[in-house]
């Protein structure tokens, strides 16, 4: 029997992280990792939370949040058919979208 999510009738969302996301997350200090985890919980609660991108990144949503004075961006893809959230990338704004587009083109 599938586990039920917070809303009762919907099954729990599957969370998948790319190896890139895991590697980049490890580079942050503990306070930033906690903020990242909080952002991920928010995405799991509402996968449409992030801003839908356009053009080459149209399959990606991005959530922005601050850790101290630093703005971080978290890119993810929500697969509604399989109720799955895939965490793709995390980083500061500088060259974020350019690097993300190159990564997705691989």
C-alpha positions, 0 to 999 in steps of 0.5 A, a space after each residue: 500500500 503506497 504511503 500517503 502524503 501530508 494531504 491524506 489522499 495523495 501518495 508521497 512524492 518521490 525525490 531524486 537528486 542528480 549527482 551534480 546537485 549532491 556534489 554541489 550541496 556538499 560544498 556549502 557550509 552547514 547553515 546553507 545546507 539547512 537552508 537548502 533542505 528547507 527549500 527542498 521541503 517547500 518544493 515537496 509540499 508545493 512542486 509548482 512553487 518555483 518559477 517556470 523558466 522559458 526557452 531552452 530551460 522550459 522544463 526547469 523550475 527555479 526557487 530563489 532563497 537567501 542564506 545570510 546575504 547570499 542569494 542561492 538558486 535551486 533548479 528542479 524538474 517536476 514530473 507530474 505524471 510520476 509525482 517525482 521531483 528531480 533536483 538538478 542544480 544549486 548555486 549562486 546567480 553568477 553564471 547559474 543559468 548558463 551553466 545549467 543550460 550547458 549541463 542539461 544539453 549534455 
